[in-house]
Amino acid sequence: MCVPKFATRRYPGLTLLEAADRADEDGGERIAPTTVNTYFQNLAAVFNWAVGEELVDRNLPIIRPAFRDLTA
């Protein structure tokens, strides 16, 4: 998925998919797929740290949604 830049500011109240659809209509800028993957990796690292600090019982696997290619 090509996530819109500043999606929560530009499209408040919309889900990420709705914001992506709206960005298609508006011709909005997108975040690079590698940036989205980095966000997922960083989130996983935070949860791994929390498990190590015994703040949570276990790290839940991050389920990445099946992103559709919005650039096509």
Secondary structure by P-SEA (a helix, b strand, c coil): cccccccccccccccaaaaaaaaaaaccccccaaaaaaaaaaaaaaaaaaaaaccccccccccccccccccc
